[in-house]
Amino acid sequence: MASFDFGQKVDPAQFEKLIEQGYQVNASEYVQKGWDMFKEHVGEFVGFTLIMFAISLVSTRMEIFGSLLFSAVAAPLYAGYSITAFKIISGQPFEFGDFFKGFNYFLPLFLASLASGLIVSVGLLLIIPGIYLAVGYMLTTFLIIDHHMEFWQAMETSRKIVTKNWFAFFVFALVLFLVNLLGMLALGLGLLVTIPVTSCAAAIAYKEIVGLHSAEW
């Protein structure tokens, strides 16, 4: 997929079947598997996270322009964790450069990040709608990467899937937040561990619930 492709419309039938049949969410299992995945590839995950930190630090020194720049690249960078996790899950070899393949989906990821951020921010003014949507959009990035889906369909498909078992996803999101909070409290250095672990856990959740569609990311 080219970086500035908008993505494609996907037949919703497969997701409608999943929503109709239902599914289970096992937060502790996903986090444990995320931890196991991290342990097997500590150097790669920590190295990439350090690069993320460096980019964030440099952007903060560039004031408004830097903030806008980091906002633009944040979603593709974070998608690198998902792509790498998908490769590991499917037993494919991966290279360090795979962490940067999120930029192959730059435009839909950027648009999804921008749109969901705005919608959730407005929803948070009423509190409950914002929380509902923040959780509802949890699968958006994975759908864009795995199905090459255009951003709005990915957001809506994610919301519909998550709504089927929203409270379980809310608990999962809360667990991920608390894990990263612990990482932040550990002088911030713990984030070198918790960000990759929680990112892998989320990718594993997608695989277990939705299943992997593609074999190339």
GROMACS elastic network, one bead per residue, 0.5 to 0.9 nm:
[ bonds ]
;  ai    aj funct       b0    kb
    1     4     6  0.84458   500
    1     5     6  0.68964   500
    1     7     6  0.80210   500
    1   104     6  0.58907   500
    1   105     6  0.66302   500
    1   148     6  0.73331   500
    1   217     6  0.88160   500
    2     5     6  0.54424   500
    2     6     6  0.89365   500
    2   103     6  0.86813   500
    2   104     6  0.55099   500
    2   105     6  0.67983   500
    2   106     6  0.83181   500
    3     6     6  0.85754   500
    3   102     6  0.86855   500
    3   103     6  0.59275   500
    3   107     6  0.61699   500
    3   108     6  0.85683   500
    4     7     6  0.86504   500
    4   104     6  0.78995   500
    4   105     6  0.71703   500
    4   106     6  0.62827   500
    4   108     6  0.78128   500
    5     8     6  0.85511   500
    5   104     6  0.88223   500
    5   105     6  0.74478   500
    5   106     6  0.82049   500
    5   107     6  0.64790   500
    5   108     6  0.74292   500
    5   150     6  0.86961   500
    6   105     6  0.84536   500
    6   106     6  0.89955   500
    6   107     6  0.61650   500
    6   108     6  0.55520   500
    6   148     6  0.87929   500
    6   149     6  0.81627   500
    6   150     6  0.56309   500
    6   151     6  0.75030   500
    7   105     6  0.81118   500
    7   107     6  0.83704   500
    7   108     6  0.64538   500
    7   144     6  0.75982   500
    7   147     6  0.86860   500
    7   148     6  0.53387   500
    7   151     6  0.72302   500
    8   147     6  0.81988   500
    8   148     6  0.61445   500
    8   150     6  0.50440   500
    8   151     6  0.88269   500
    8   153     6  0.88793   500
    9    12     6  0.87514   500
    9   148     6  0.84900   500
    9   149     6  0.59715   500
    9   150     6  0.62279   500
    9   153     6  0.71379   500
   10    13     6  0.88468   500
   10   147     6  0.74378   500
   10   148     6  0.84821   500
   10   149     6  0.64397   500
   10   150     6  0.84405   500
   10   153     6  0.80713   500
   11    14     6  0.71259   500
   11    15     6  0.84263   500
   12    15     6  0.54349   500
   12    16     6  0.61921   500
   12    17     6  0.88196   500
   12   157     6  0.79567   500
   13    16     6  0.50236   500
   13    17     6  0.63035   500
   13    18     6  0.87942   500
   14    17     6  0.53158   500
   14    18     6  0.65743   500
   14    19     6  0.89076   500
   15    19     6  0.61721   500
   15    20     6  0.85208   500
   15   157     6  0.74768   500
   15   160     6  0.87662   500
   15   161     6  0.73070   500
   15   210     6  0.79213   500
   16    19     6  0.50482   500
   16    20     6  0.60395   500
   16    21     6  0.85696   500
   16   160     6  0.87640   500
   16   161     6  0.82688   500
   17    20     6  0.50715   500
   17    21     6  0.60977   500
   17    22     6  0.84003   500
   18    21     6  0.52576   500
   18    22     6  0.58671   500
   18    23     6  0.74043   500
   18   161     6  0.76022   500
   18   209     6  0.85244   500
   18   210     6  0.74538   500
   19    22     6  0.52176   500
   19    23     6  0.78288   500
   19   160     6  0.74992   500
   19   161     6  0.57276   500
   19   162     6  0.86517   500
   19   163     6  0.87918   500
   19   164     6  0.62079   500
   20   164     6  0.83754   500
   22   161     6  0.87608   500
   22   164     6  0.68020   500
   22   165     6  0.76883   500
   23   164     6  0.83014   500
   23   165     6  0.75642   500
   23   209     6  0.65642   500
   23   210     6  0.89954   500
   24   165     6  0.77575   500
   24   168     6  0.80913   500
   24   209     6  0.74210   500
   25    29     6  0.89458   500
   25    30     6  0.87550   500
   25   165     6  0.79361   500
   25   168     6  0.60213   500
   25   169     6  0.68791   500
   25   172     6  0.78166   500
   25   205     6  0.75732   500
   25   208     6  0.86966   500
   25   209     6  0.75431   500
   26    29     6  0.54742   500
   26    30     6  0.64229   500
   26    31     6  0.88953   500
   26   168     6  0.81213   500
   26   172     6  0.78360   500
   26   205     6  0.80381   500
   27    30     6  0.52587   500
   27    31     6  0.62924   500
   27    32     6  0.86362   500
   27   168     6  0.81482   500
   27   169     6  0.82022   500
   27   171     6  0.75080   500
   27   172     6  0.50419   500
   27   173     6  0.85614   500
   27   175     6  0.73513   500
   27   176     6  0.87078   500
   27   201     6  0.83203   500
   27   205     6  0.79947   500
   28    31     6  0.52306   500
   28    32     6  0.61087   500
   28    33     6  0.86179   500
   28   172     6  0.81909   500
   28   175     6  0.83744   500
   29    32     6  0.51070   500
   29    33     6  0.61554   500
   29    34     6  0.84779   500
   29   201     6  0.84960   500
   29   205     6  0.89179   500
   30    33     6  0.51465   500
   30    34     6  0.60092   500
   30    35     6  0.85667   500
   30   172     6  0.89549   500
   30   198     6  0.86880   500
   30   200     6  0.82322   500
   30   202     6  0.71730   500
   30   203     6  0.86670   500
   30   204     6  0.60738   500
   30   205     6  0.59486   500
   30   208     6  0.88343   500
   31    35     6  0.61081   500
   31    36     6  0.85978   500
   31   175     6  0.86216   500
   31   176     6  0.80158   500
   31   197     6  0.69726   500
   31   198     6  0.65785   500
   31   200     6  0.79367   500
   31   202     6  0.80773   500
   31   204     6  0.86067   500
   31   205     6  0.89693   500
   32    35     6  0.50682   500
   32    36     6  0.62590   500
   32    37     6  0.86472   500
   32   197     6  0.86486   500
   32   201     6  0.76750   500
   33    37     6  0.61003   500
   33    38     6  0.85302   500
   33   197     6  0.85799   500
   33   200     6  0.80001   500
   33   201     6  0.65978   500
   33   204     6  0.75112   500
   34    37     6  0.50911   500
   34    38     6  0.61625   500
   34    39     6  0.86718   500
   34    85     6  0.87787   500
   34   196     6  0.79331   500
   34   198     6  0.65590   500
   34   199     6  0.76337   500
   34   202     6  0.80693   500
   34   203     6  0.85066   500
   34   204     6  0.71744   500
   35    38     6  0.50440   500
   35    39     6  0.61872   500
   35    40     6  0.87804   500
   35   193     6  0.87534   500
   35   194     6  0.86833   500
   35   196     6  0.84866   500
   35   197     6  0.52717   500
   35   198     6  0.81094   500
   35   200     6  0.79299   500
   35   201     6  0.77286   500
   36    39     6  0.51674   500
   36    40     6  0.64671   500
   36    41     6  0.89897   500
   36   197     6  0.84678   500
   37    40     6  0.53694   500
   37    41     6  0.66723   500
   37    42     6  0.85104   500
   37    85     6  0.78916   500
   37    88     6  0.79262   500
   37    89     6  0.87621   500
   37   197     6  0.77091   500
   37   200     6  0.73346   500
   37   201     6  0.88806   500
   38    41     6  0.53156   500
   38    42     6  0.54791   500
   38    43     6  0.89289   500
   38    44     6  0.88736   500
   38    45     6  0.68420   500
   38    46     6  0.88995   500
   38   193     6  0.78738   500
   38   196     6  0.67762   500
   38   197     6  0.59622   500
   38   200     6  0.77133   500
   39    42     6  0.52186   500
   39    43     6  0.88963   500
   40    43     6  0.87905   500
   41    44     6  0.56581   500
   41    45     6  0.63293   500
   41    46     6  0.86064   500
   42    45     6  0.53759   500
   42    46     6  0.59348   500
   42    47     6  0.82458   500
   42   193     6  0.84511   500
   43    46     6  0.53708   500
   43    47     6  0.58394   500
   43    48     6  0.85218   500
   44    47     6  0.51428   500
   44    48     6  0.61779   500
   44    49     6  0.85835   500
   44    95     6  0.88536   500
   44    96     6  0.65273   500
   45    48     6  0.53083   500
   45    49     6  0.61494   500
   45    50     6  0.86355   500
   45    81     6  0.80661   500
   45    96     6  0.89261   500
   45    99     6  0.89090   500
   45   192     6  0.80668   500
   45   193     6  0.81151   500
   45   196     6  0.62150   500
   45   197     6  0.89347   500
   46    49     6  0.50445   500
   46    50     6  0.61284   500
   46    51     6  0.86833   500
   46   192     6  0.56768   500
   46   193     6  0.69388   500
   46   196     6  0.76722   500
   47    50     6  0.51791   500
   47    51     6  0.64736   500
   47    52     6  0.88228   500
   47   192     6  0.86926   500
   48    51     6  0.50377   500
   48    52     6  0.63094   500
   48    53     6  0.87329   500
   48    80     6  0.89602   500
   48    81     6  0.88553   500
   48    96     6  0.80454   500
   48    99     6  0.72224   500
   49    53     6  0.62233   500
   49    54     6  0.85841   500
   49   191     6  0.84548   500
   49   192     6  0.60352   500
   49   193     6  0.86008   500
   49   195     6  0.77099   500
   49   196     6  0.74140   500
   50    54     6  0.61264   500
   50    55     6  0.86391   500
   50   192     6  0.71810   500
   51    55     6  0.61840   500
   51    56     6  0.85419   500
   52    55     6  0.52196   500
   52    56     6  0.61963   500
   52    57     6  0.86112   500
   52    74     6  0.85662   500
   52    77     6  0.74749   500
   52    78     6  0.85714   500
   53    56     6  0.50493   500
   53    57     6  0.60570   500
   53    58     6  0.86010   500
   54    57     6  0.50468   500
   54    58     6  0.61352   500
   54    59     6  0.85112   500
   55    58     6  0.52113   500
   55    59     6  0.61054   500
   55    60     6  0.87174   500
   55    70     6  0.75070   500
   56    59     6  0.51277   500
   56    60     6  0.63350   500
   56    61     6  0.89692   500
   56    66     6  0.85159   500
   56    67     6  0.85005   500
   56    70     6  0.65835   500
   56    74     6  0.88417   500
   57    60     6  0.52963   500
   57    61     6  0.67559   500
   58    61     6  0.53507   500
   58    62     6  0.67966   500
   58    66     6  0.75119   500
   59    62     6  0.51592   500
   59    63     6  0.70046   500
   59    64     6  0.86542   500
   59    65     6  0.77575   500
   59    67     6  0.58842   500
   59    68     6  0.84814   500
   59    69     6  0.70968   500
   59    70     6  0.62024   500
   60    63     6  0.55233   500
   60    64     6  0.80931   500
   60    65     6  0.88772   500
   60    66     6  0.58099   500
   60    67     6  0.63062   500
   60    70     6  0.86404   500
   61    66     6  0.69463   500
   61    67     6  0.89399   500
   62    65     6  0.59046   500
   62    67     6  0.73492   500
   63    66     6  0.52813   500
   63    67     6  0.62483   500
   63    68     6  0.88116   500
   64    67     6  0.51017   500
   64    68     6  0.62831   500
   64    69     6  0.85817   500
   65    68     6  0.51706   500
   65    69     6  0.60963   500
   65    70     6  0.86487   500
   66    70     6  0.60891   500
   66    71     6  0.84316   500
   67    70     6  0.52511   500
   67    71     6  0.60757   500
   67    72     6  0.86421   500
   68    71     6  0.50565   500
   68    72     6  0.62912   500
   68    73     6  0.89264   500
   69    72     6  0.51761   500
   69    73     6  0.65153   500
   69    74     6  0.85501   500
   70    73     6  0.51914   500
   70    74     6  0.56195   500
   71    74     6  0.53402   500
   71    75     6  0.75908   500
   71   110     6  0.84291   500
   71   113     6  0.86634   500
   71   114     6  0.86317   500
   72    75     6  0.71036   500
   72    76     6  0.81928   500
   72   106     6  0.87050   500
   72   110     6  0.61798   500
   72   113     6  0.86485   500
   72   114     6  0.86402   500
   73    76     6  0.55777   500
   73    77     6  0.61147   500
   73    78     6  0.86673   500
   73   103     6  0.80809   500
   73   106     6  0.79402   500
   73   110     6  0.75788   500
   74    77     6  0.51356   500
   74    78     6  0.60934   500
   74    79     6  0.84772   500
   74   110     6  0.83549   500
   74   113     6  0.88446   500
   75    78     6  0.52213   500
   75    79     6  0.60561   500
   75    80     6  0.88322   500
   75   102     6  0.78413   500
   75   103     6  0.88001   500
   75   106     6  0.79683   500
   75   109     6  0.59862   500
   75   110     6  0.62533   500
   75   112     6  0.87382   500
   75   113     6  0.65604   500
   75   141     6  0.81990   500
   76    80     6  0.66227   500
   76   100     6  0.74453   500
   76   101     6  0.76863   500
   76   103     6  0.51445   500
   76   104     6  0.81151   500
   76   105     6  0.70331   500
   76   106     6  0.58528   500
   76   107     6  0.89955   500
   76   109     6  0.63701   500
   76   110     6  0.73797   500
   77    80     6  0.53328   500
   77    81     6  0.77613   500
   77    99     6  0.73047   500
   77   100     6  0.62953   500
   77   101     6  0.82314   500
   77   102     6  0.60475   500
   77   103     6  0.73282   500
   78    81     6  0.57853   500
   78    82     6  0.74215   500
   78    99     6  0.84595   500
   78   100     6  0.89158   500
   78   102     6  0.75792   500
   78   199     6  0.80291   500
   79    82     6  0.51276   500
   79    83     6  0.63523   500
   79    84     6  0.86806   500
   79    99     6  0.77388   500
   79   100     6  0.81124   500
   79   101     6  0.79053   500
   79   102     6  0.50548   500
   79   103     6  0.83701   500
   79   105     6  0.89232   500
   79   109     6  0.83983   500
   79   141     6  0.68582   500
   79   142     6  0.80124   500
   79   145     6  0.80264   500
   79   199     6  0.88406   500
   80    83     6  0.51498   500
   80    84     6  0.61408   500
   80    85     6  0.84530   500
   80    98     6  0.67074   500
   80   100     6  0.54528   500
   80   101     6  0.60982   500
   80   102     6  0.51606   500
   80   103     6  0.84359   500
   81    84     6  0.52567   500
   81    85     6  0.60397   500
   81    86     6  0.85947   500
   81    98     6  0.88086   500
   81    99     6  0.61788   500
   81   100     6  0.88842   500
   81   102     6  0.87040   500
   81   196     6  0.68387   500
   81   199     6  0.61723   500
   81   200     6  0.65764   500
   81   203     6  0.82016   500
   82    86     6  0.60579   500
   82    87     6  0.86222   500
   82    99     6  0.84108   500
   82   102     6  0.85741   500
   82   141     6  0.83749   500
   82   142     6  0.71346   500
   82   145     6  0.83884   500
   82   199     6  0.68034   500
   82   200     6  0.64992   500
   82   202     6  0.81072   500
   82   203     6  0.55340   500
   82   204     6  0.87426   500
   83    86     6  0.51281   500
   83    87     6  0.63436   500
   83    88     6  0.87794   500
   83    98     6  0.69940   500
   83    99     6  0.68827   500
   83   100     6  0.88307   500
   83   101     6  0.73030   500
   83   102     6  0.72541   500
   83   142     6  0.86312   500
   83   145     6  0.75790   500
   83   146     6  0.87925   500
   83   203     6  0.85153   500
   83   217     6  0.60897   500
   84    87     6  0.51587   500
   84    88     6  0.63183   500
   84    89     6  0.86299   500
   84    94     6  0.68873   500
   84    95     6  0.85403   500
   84    96     6  0.86884   500
   84    98     6  0.62523   500
   84    99     6  0.61510   500
   84   101     6  0.89868   500
   84   200     6  0.85577   500
   84   217     6  0.87357   500
   85    88     6  0.50990   500
   85    89     6  0.60137   500
   85    90     6  0.85394   500
   85   199     6  0.84739   500
   85   200     6  0.57959   500
   85   201     6  0.88654   500
   85   203     6  0.64938   500
   85   204     6  0.75253   500
   86    89     6  0.50681   500
   86    90     6  0.61134   500
   86    91     6  0.85311   500
   86    92     6  0.84362   500
   86   200     6  0.87426   500
   86   203     6  0.70862   500
   86   204     6  0.79221   500
   86   207     6  0.80437   500
   86   212     6  0.79862   500
   86   215     6  0.86994   500
   86   217     6  0.79572   500
   87    90     6  0.52584   500
   87    91     6  0.61504   500
   87    93     6  0.67499   500
   87    94     6  0.64941   500
   87   215     6  0.82665   500
   87   216     6  0.82779   500
   87   217     6  0.79376   500
   88    91     6  0.50739   500
   88    92     6  0.58113   500
   88    93     6  0.70585   500
   88    94     6  0.74255   500
   89    92     6  0.76433   500
   89   204     6  0.78114   500
   89   207     6  0.84591   500
   90   212     6  0.86465   500
   90   215     6  0.78466   500
   92   215     6  0.89844   500
   94    97     6  0.81443   500
   94    98     6  0.64599   500
   95    98     6  0.55034   500
   95    99     6  0.79383   500
   96    99     6  0.59288   500
   96   100     6  0.80906   500
   97   100     6  0.56041   500
   97   101     6  0.71157   500
   98   101     6  0.51644   500
   98   102     6  0.81166   500
   98   217     6  0.87522   500
   99   102     6  0.70680   500
  100   103     6  0.61731   500
  100   104     6  0.82890   500
  101   104     6  0.54132   500
  101   105     6  0.77331   500
  101   217     6  0.76192   500
  102   105     6  0.55396   500
  102   106     6  0.65524   500
  102   109     6  0.82449   500
  102   145     6  0.78428   500
  102   217     6  0.85805   500
  103   107     6  0.82922   500
  103   109     6  0.85793   500
  104   107     6  0.84835   500
  104   145     6  0.89712   500
  104   217     6  0.87985   500
  105   108     6  0.60238   500
  105   109     6  0.60384   500
  105   110     6  0.84124   500
  105   144     6  0.74973   500
  105   145     6  0.69253   500
  105   148     6  0.77767   500
  106   109     6  0.53136   500
  106   110     6  0.58566   500
  106   111     6  0.84959   500
  107   110     6  0.51059   500
  107   111     6  0.60480   500
  107   112     6  0.84485   500
  107   151     6  0.85614   500
  108   111     6  0.50970   500
  108   112     6  0.59283   500
  108   113     6  0.84286   500
  108   141     6  0.89254   500
  108   144     6  0.70837   500
  108   148     6  0.86638   500
  108   149     6  0.78837   500
  108   150     6  0.58795   500
  108   152     6  0.85289   500
  109   112     6  0.51144   500
  109   113     6  0.60543   500
  109   114     6  0.85262   500
  109   140     6  0.85657   500
  109   141     6  0.66279   500
  109   144     6  0.71300   500
  109   145     6  0.86513   500
  109   150     6  0.87938   500
  109   151     6  0.68164   500
  110   113     6  0.51145   500
  110   114     6  0.60918   500
  110   115     6  0.85178   500
  110   151     6  0.86084   500
  111   114     6  0.50438   500
  111   115     6  0.58953   500
  111   116     6  0.82809   500
  111   151     6  0.63749   500
  111   152     6  0.84156   500
  112   115     6  0.51758   500
  112   116     6  0.57734   500
  112   117     6  0.80792   500
  112   140     6  0.75358   500
  112   141     6  0.79574   500
  112   150     6  0.86896   500
  112   151     6  0.50921   500
  112   152     6  0.68788   500
  112   154     6  0.80940   500
  112   155     6  0.70210   500
  113   116     6  0.53957   500
  113   117     6  0.58083   500
  113   118     6  0.84990   500
  113   141     6  0.87656   500
  113   151     6  0.88358   500
  114   117     6  0.52035   500
  114   118     6  0.62336   500
  114   119     6  0.86560   500
  115   118     6  0.52739   500
  115   119     6  0.61211   500
  115   120     6  0.84713   500
  115   151     6  0.87417   500
  115   152     6  0.84069   500
  116   119     6  0.50920   500
  116   120     6  0.58216   500
  116   121     6  0.82551   500
  116   133     6  0.81155   500
  116   134     6  0.78042   500
  116   137     6  0.73683   500
  116   155     6  0.76545   500
  117   120     6  0.53080   500
  117   121     6  0.59901   500
  117   122     6  0.86305   500
  117   134     6  0.84645   500
  118   121     6  0.51235   500
  118   122     6  0.62728   500
  118   123     6  0.85588   500
  119   122     6  0.52342   500
  119   123     6  0.60931   500
  119   124     6  0.86286   500
  119   130     6  0.76858   500
  119   133     6  0.79440   500
  119   134     6  0.89490   500
  120   124     6  0.60191   500
  120   125     6  0.88471   500
  120   129     6  0.76873   500
  120   131     6  0.74595   500
  120   132     6  0.85573   500
  120   133     6  0.59893   500
  120   134     6  0.59511   500
  121   124     6  0.51452   500
  121   125     6  0.69259   500
  121   130     6  0.65508   500
  122   125     6  0.55323   500
  122   126     6  0.77100   500
  122   129     6  0.86494   500
  122   130     6  0.69773   500
  123   126     6  0.55881   500
  123   127     6  0.63249   500
  123   128     6  0.73017   500
  123   131     6  0.75356   500
  123   132     6  0.85105   500
  123   133     6  0.75796   500
  123   134     6  0.89793   500
  124   128     6  0.67839   500
  124   129     6  0.64018   500
  124   131     6  0.66833   500
  125   128     6  0.85869   500
  125   129     6  0.83747   500
  125   130     6  0.73021   500
  126   129     6  0.62187   500
  126   130     6  0.68807   500
  127   130     6  0.53509   500
  127   131     6  0.63077   500
  127   132     6  0.86981   500
  128   131     6  0.51843   500
  128   132     6  0.60771   500
  128   133     6  0.86372   500
  129   132     6  0.50216   500
  129   133     6  0.61394   500
  129   134     6  0.85183   500
  130   133     6  0.52550   500
  130   134     6  0.60147   500
  130   135     6  0.86438   500
  131   134     6  0.51153   500
  131   135     6  0.63083   500
  131   136     6  0.83679   500
  131   170     6  0.87595   500
  132   135     6  0.55277   500
  132   136     6  0.59648   500
  132   137     6  0.88020   500
  132   159     6  0.89212   500
  132   163     6  0.85529   500
  132   166     6  0.80209   500
  132   170     6  0.84201   500
  133   137     6  0.60448   500
  133   138     6  0.87512   500
  133   159     6  0.71779   500
  134   137     6  0.56550   500
  134   138     6  0.69942   500
  135   138     6  0.54924   500
  135   139     6  0.88377   500
  135   159     6  0.79806   500
  135   162     6  0.75484   500
  135   163     6  0.88493   500
  135   166     6  0.75525   500
  135   169     6  0.67997   500
  135   170     6  0.60581   500
  135   173     6  0.69561   500
  136   139     6  0.76130   500
  136   140     6  0.86977   500
  136   155     6  0.81353   500
  136   156     6  0.85239   500
  136   158     6  0.61738   500
  136   160     6  0.74521   500
  136   161     6  0.79590   500
  136   162     6  0.53726   500
  136   163     6  0.64895   500
  136   166     6  0.72909   500
  136   169     6  0.81938   500
  136   170     6  0.87033   500
  137   140     6  0.54508   500
  137   141     6  0.84853   500
  137   154     6  0.84500   500
  137   155     6  0.56883   500
  137   156     6  0.77125   500
  137   157     6  0.85524   500
  137   158     6  0.54121   500
  137   159     6  0.53999   500
  137   162     6  0.78051   500
  138   141     6  0.75019   500
  138   142     6  0.85143   500
  138   155     6  0.85562   500
  138   158     6  0.67052   500
  138   159     6  0.78720   500
  138   162     6  0.78462   500
  138   169     6  0.85303   500
  138   173     6  0.83801   500
  138   202     6  0.83603   500
  139   142     6  0.54541   500
  139   143     6  0.63154   500
  139   144     6  0.88516   500
  139   154     6  0.78879   500
  139   155     6  0.77275   500
  139   157     6  0.83266   500
  139   158     6  0.50360   500
  139   159     6  0.79136   500
  139   161     6  0.84897   500
  139   162     6  0.79395   500
  139   202     6  0.83659   500
  139   203     6  0.86694   500
  139   206     6  0.68375   500
  140   143     6  0.52890   500
  140   144     6  0.63632   500
  140   145     6  0.87995   500
  140   151     6  0.77011   500
  140   152     6  0.89525   500
  140   153     6  0.87953   500
  140   154     6  0.51290   500
  140   155     6  0.51322   500
  140   156     6  0.82220   500
  140   157     6  0.76986   500
  140   158     6  0.54764   500
  140   159     6  0.82844   500
  141   144     6  0.52153   500
  141   145     6  0.62878   500
  141   146     6  0.85450   500
  141   151     6  0.86856   500
  141   154     6  0.76774   500
  141   155     6  0.84942   500
  142   145     6  0.51448   500
  142   146     6  0.57937   500
  142   147     6  0.80728   500
  142   154     6  0.85630   500
  142   203     6  0.71955   500
  142   206     6  0.70917   500
  143   146     6  0.51710   500
  143   147     6  0.54646   500
  143   148     6  0.70253   500
  143   149     6  0.62317   500
  143   150     6  0.89020   500
  143   151     6  0.88786   500
  143   154     6  0.57251   500
  143   155     6  0.84939   500
  143   157     6  0.82508   500
  143   158     6  0.76431   500
  143   206     6  0.88209   500
  144   147     6  0.56024   500
  144   150     6  0.65813   500
  144   151     6  0.68266   500
  144   154     6  0.61866   500
  145   148     6  0.53753   500
  145   149     6  0.73796   500
  145   214     6  0.87485   500
  145   217     6  0.65160   500
  146   149     6  0.78157   500
  146   212     6  0.67189   500
  146   213     6  0.59859   500
  146   214     6  0.55722   500
  146   215     6  0.83465   500
  146   216     6  0.81604   500
  146   217     6  0.68007   500
  147   150     6  0.88314   500
  147   154     6  0.89203   500
  147   212     6  0.88359   500
  147   213     6  0.65754   500
  147   214     6  0.67597   500
  149   152     6  0.84144   500
  149   153     6  0.67798   500
  149   154     6  0.58964   500
  150   153     6  0.58226   500
  150   154     6  0.61813   500
  150   155     6  0.88245   500
  151   154     6  0.50676   500
  151   155     6  0.61882   500
  151   156     6  0.87189   500
  152   155     6  0.50716   500
  152   156     6  0.61990   500
  152   157     6  0.84115   500
  153   156     6  0.51230   500
  153   157     6  0.57951   500
  153   158     6  0.83046   500
  154   157     6  0.51138   500
  154   158     6  0.59710   500
  154   159     6  0.84853   500
  155   158     6  0.52052   500
  155   159     6  0.61762   500
  155   160     6  0.87255   500
  156   159     6  0.50008   500
  156   160     6  0.61592   500
  156   161     6  0.86109   500
  157   160     6  0.52035   500
  157   161     6  0.61827   500
  157   162     6  0.85466   500
  158   161     6  0.52335   500
  158   162     6  0.60187   500
  158   163     6  0.83725   500
  159   162     6  0.52483   500
  159   163     6  0.58982   500
  159   164     6  0.87895   500
  159   166     6  0.89782   500
  160   163     6  0.51572   500
  160   164     6  0.66852   500
  161   164     6  0.56126   500
  161   165     6  0.76196   500
  161   166     6  0.84821   500
  161   210     6  0.87647   500
  162   165     6  0.56142   500
  162   166     6  0.51706   500
  162   167     6  0.87164   500
  162   168     6  0.87689   500
  162   169     6  0.66873   500
  163   167     6  0.81844   500
  163   169     6  0.85918   500
  164   167     6  0.89228   500
  165   168     6  0.57177   500
  165   169     6  0.65674   500
  165   170     6  0.88893   500
  166   169     6  0.50985   500
  166   170     6  0.60918   500
  166   171     6  0.87292   500
  167   171     6  0.62767   500
  167   172     6  0.85918   500
  168   171     6  0.51449   500
  168   172     6  0.62799   500
  168   173     6  0.86907   500
  169   173     6  0.60544   500
  169   174     6  0.84487   500
  170   173     6  0.50427   500
  170   174     6  0.60881   500
  170   175     6  0.85825   500
  171   175     6  0.61564   500
  171   176     6  0.86916   500
  172   175     6  0.50727   500
  172   176     6  0.63275   500
  172   177     6  0.86455   500
  172   202     6  0.87879   500
  173   176     6  0.51162   500
  173   177     6  0.61661   500
  173   178     6  0.86684   500
  173   202     6  0.88246   500
  174   178     6  0.61366   500
  174   179     6  0.85823   500
  175   178     6  0.51470   500
  175   179     6  0.61703   500
  175   180     6  0.86890   500
  175   198     6  0.89675   500
  176   179     6  0.51611   500
  176   180     6  0.63218   500
  176   181     6  0.85558   500
  176   194     6  0.86032   500
  176   195     6  0.89853   500
  176   197     6  0.89474   500
  176   198     6  0.57051   500
  176   199     6  0.85861   500
  176   201     6  0.83504   500
  176   202     6  0.84444   500
  177   180     6  0.52398   500
  177   181     6  0.60586   500
  177   182     6  0.87095   500
  177   198     6  0.84786   500
  178   182     6  0.62140   500
  178   183     6  0.85922   500
  179   182     6  0.52292   500
  179   183     6  0.64458   500
  179   184     6  0.88474   500
  179   194     6  0.63027   500
  179   195     6  0.85897   500
  179   197     6  0.88807   500
  179   198     6  0.74744   500
  180   184     6  0.61956   500
  180   185     6  0.86230   500
  180   190     6  0.79133   500
  180   191     6  0.63239   500
  180   193     6  0.87546   500
  180   194     6  0.53298   500
  180   195     6  0.64260   500
  180   198     6  0.75583   500
  181   185     6  0.62001   500
  181   186     6  0.86836   500
  181   188     6  0.89969   500
  181   190     6  0.89937   500
  181   191     6  0.83632   500
  181   194     6  0.86482   500
  182   185     6  0.50646   500
  182   186     6  0.63415   500
  182   188     6  0.86936   500
  182   190     6  0.72139   500
  182   191     6  0.81920   500
  182   194     6  0.81051   500
  183   186     6  0.52421   500
  183   187     6  0.76305   500
  183   188     6  0.59305   500
  183   189     6  0.66691   500
  183   192     6  0.77369   500
  183   193     6  0.72778   500
  183   194     6  0.57474   500
  183   195     6  0.81329   500
  184   187     6  0.60151   500
  184   189     6  0.69042   500
  184   190     6  0.60115   500
  184   191     6  0.58398   500
  184   194     6  0.87274   500
  185   188     6  0.59856   500
  185   189     6  0.84752   500
  185   190     6  0.75480   500
  185   191     6  0.89378   500
  186   189     6  0.60302   500
  186   190     6  0.52813   500
  186   191     6  0.80537   500
  187   190     6  0.69620   500
  187   191     6  0.88385   500
  188   191     6  0.56638   500
  188   192     6  0.79761   500
  189   192     6  0.57008   500
  189   193     6  0.78504   500
  190   193     6  0.54447   500
  190   194     6  0.61680   500
  190   195     6  0.84502   500
  191   195     6  0.53448   500
  191   196     6  0.80770   500
  192   195     6  0.61533   500
  192   196     6  0.70714   500
  193   196     6  0.58372   500
  193   197     6  0.62104   500
  193   198     6  0.87127   500
  194   198     6  0.58730   500
  194   199     6  0.82445   500
  195   198     6  0.53976   500
  195   199     6  0.59855   500
  195   200     6  0.85172   500
  196   199     6  0.50516   500
  196   200     6  0.59997   500
  196   201     6  0.84254   500
  197   200     6  0.52292   500
  197   201     6  0.60751   500
  197   202     6  0.87132   500
  198   202     6  0.61879   500
  198   203     6  0.86524   500
  199   202     6  0.52425   500
  199   203     6  0.63935   500
  199   204     6  0.86976   500
  200   203     6  0.50401   500
  200   204     6  0.60840   500
  200   205     6  0.85481   500
  201   204     6  0.50436   500
  201   205     6  0.61596   500
  201   206     6  0.87401   500
  202   205     6  0.50048   500
  202   206     6  0.63875   500
  202   207     6  0.87703   500
  203   206     6  0.51349   500
  203   207     6  0.63446   500
  203   208     6  0.87222   500
  204   207     6  0.50163   500
  204   208     6  0.61112   500
  204   209     6  0.85209   500
  205   208     6  0.51329   500
  205   209     6  0.59929   500
  205   210     6  0.81623   500
  206   209     6  0.52389   500
  206   210     6  0.54550   500
  206   211     6  0.65504   500
  206   212     6  0.79310   500
  207   210     6  0.55899   500
  207   212     6  0.55161   500
  208   211     6  0.56977   500
  208   212     6  0.84480   500
  210   213     6  0.85990   500
  212   215     6  0.76414   500
  214   217     6  0.71749   500
